[in-house]
Amino acid sequence: MAKNNNEEPKDEHGIVENVEHALTKTEMYIEENQKSLLIILAAILVVVGGYLAYQGIYVKGMEEDANADMFKAERYFELDSFNLALNGDPVTPGFLSIIDKYGVTDAANLANYYAGICYYNLGQYDQAIEHLQAFETKSVTLQPISLGATGDCYMQKGDADKALDFYKKAIAANSNELTTPIYLMKAGMVLESKGQHAEALELYERIRKEFPRSAEARTVEVYIARAELKAGA
């Protein structure tokens, strides 16, 4: 094949000159703006250093204080004194006070979970939902429990669709012998109440097959028989 005589030869020297020119322009920019760049760098270091100091000293100190207050509020919670656990007494702060005072701490986050359960037991379901949804966790037990408790709140409010949605979220959050069969059972019962017996049967059968040693497995045969009967009707 004939060589294209119109093709310009590569000028490696020119490429090097272009690169050097670009580098020179960058160096000139840095030199001309050195003062501004140093100010920006110093500002970044101050912000980062301040954040690390905030986390290492201020937040750590708050966490210790919050944990001390949590211990007292948890005592009321264990005694089923939900109002006192929430609001405290003249000496002991409650979970609501801990949330307000130590909002950036892990203790305050956990206090949201406790507050949600307290409000649920006091029949104040909207407040319970608010605090349960403010609670953030990846705990293999607390995450499904908080989602399931939110479902319980919606069930008490008469919103079966939202209750079912949160029960399903609780089931999907983590598979374990403790919480999963509980929410499979609750979701199945909601589905039965909505006339969706075949779907309920699938959940009941999961309990029998996947969690045969659970407390729910001891009674699930009754639910399976009822769902089979109604699903086939």
N, C-alpha and C positions, 0 to 999 in steps of 0.2 A: 504494500500500500504506500502511495506517495506521501512524503512528509509535507505537512502544511508549513510552507515557508512564511506564512503571515503570522504564525504563532510567535509571540514575543518571548525572548529568552528570560528565564527567571533571574532576577537581579538579587542575589542573596545579600550583597553588600547594601542594597537599598532597603531590604527588609530590616537588617540590623540597624541601619540609620533611623528608620521609622520607630523601631522599638526604643532606641536610645532617646529619640526625641520625645516620645510619650513619657518615658521615665523622667526625663529632665523637666517636663511640664508638671508632673506629679510632685517632684522634689521642690520645684519653685512654688507650687501651691502650698505645700506643707510649710515651707520657709516663710512665705508671706502671711500665712494664717496660723503661725505657730502659737501665738498668744491665745487666740480663740480656741484652738484645738486643745491646748493645755487646760484652759478653763473648763471646757466640756468634759475632758477626761477627769479632772479633779471633781467636778460635780457628780459624775457617775460613781466615782470611788466613794464620795460622801454618802450618796444614796444607798449604795450596796453595803457600805460599812454600817450605816445607820440601821438598815434593815436587819443585818446580822446581829447587831447589838440589841435591837428591839426584840428579836426572837430569842436571843441567848440570855438576856438579863430580864427585860420587862415581862415578856410573855411567860418565861419560866417561873418567875416569881408569882405571877398571877395564877399559873397552873397549880402551884403548891397551895396557895390560899384557897383556890376554888375546890381543890380536892379535900381540904380540911372541912369546908362548908358542906360539900357533897356527902361526906360521911354522916353528918348529923341529919341531913334531909333524908338520906337513905334509911336511917333507923326508923323514922316515921313511916316511910313507904313499906318497910317490912312488917310494921305493925298494922297495916291497912288504914293508917290515919292519913288519908289522901289529901284532905284539906290542909292539914298541918305540913305535910310533905311539900305541897305546892307553895303555901304562903308563909310557912315558918311560924315562929312564936316570937315573943319579945326578945329572946336571946338567940334563937337559932334561925338562920336564914333558910328560906325554902327554895325549891327549884326555880321558881320564877325570878327571884332575886339573884340567883346565881347566873341565870341566863342574861339578865340585864347588866350585871356588874362585871362578868367575866366572859363576855360574848365571843372573844377570839380564841378561847381555850377549848381543849378537848373535853374538859369537864362540863363546860356550858353546852356543848353539843350533846353530850350524854344526858344532860339535864332536860333537854328537849324531849328525849325519848321517855324519861320518867314522867315529865309533865303531861305528855300525851296519854300515858296509861292512867295517870291520876284523873285527868279530865274524863276519860272514858268511864272509869268507875264512879265518877260523880254525875254521870249522865249528861255531860256537857260535850256533845260530840263534835260540834264545829271547832271548838278550841282544841279538842283532842287531835283532830285531823291536822289542824294548823301546825301543832308542835311535832307530831309524828312525821309530817312531810318536811319539816325543817331539820330533822335528824338525818345525818349523813354517816353511813357506815358501810364497810365491806365485811363485817363480821358474819361468819357462816350461820350463826344462830340469831343474832339481833336483827340482821337485815330482813330475813323472812318474817320474823315475829312482828317487826314494826309495820311491814307491808300488810300482814294478816290482820293486825290490830286496826289499821286504817280501814280494811274491808269490814271488820266488825262494826266500826263506827257508821259506815255507810248503810250497813244492814239495819242497824238500830234506827237510822234516819228514814228507812223504808226505800232506799235506793238499791234494789237488788242488782241492777246492771253494773253499777260502780263497785259494789261489794264483790261481785264475781270477778271483775277486772283485777282487783287488788288480791284476791285469793289466788288467781292464776299467776300474778306477779310473784307472790310469796312462794308458790310451788316452783316457779322457774328460777328463783333467786339462788337456791341451793338445795340439793337433794340430800336429805339426811333422815335418819330414823325418828328424830324428835319432832320436827316441824312439818315435814312434807306430808305425812299421812293425815295430820290434823287439817291442813288446808285442802287436801284432796277431798276429804270428807265434807268439809264446809262448802266447797265449790260444787260437789255433787248434790248436796241438799238444795243449794240455790237453783241448780239446773232442774232438779225435780219440781221445785216450786214454780218454775217457768214452763213446765210441761215438756222439758227436753230430756226425756227418760233415757234414750239411747246414749246421749252424751254423758249423763250422770253415771250410767252403767260402766262406761269406759274408765271413769275415774275410780269408781269403787273396785273394779277389777285390778287396777294398778295397785291399790292398797293390798289386796290379797296376794298378788304376785310379787311385788317389789318390797313390801314391808310386812311380811308375815308375822314378825315378832312385835309389831307395834300394838299399842292399846286399841287403836281403831280396828285392827285386823280381827280382834276378838268379837266384834259386833257387825262387821261389814257384810257377813253372809246374809243377814236380814235385809240390808239395804240392796244387796245384789238381787235377791229374790224378788223384792218389790219392784225394782227398776226393770228387771226382766219381764215381769208380768205386765207392767204398764207399757213398756216399749213394744211388746208383742201384741198388745190389744188393738 
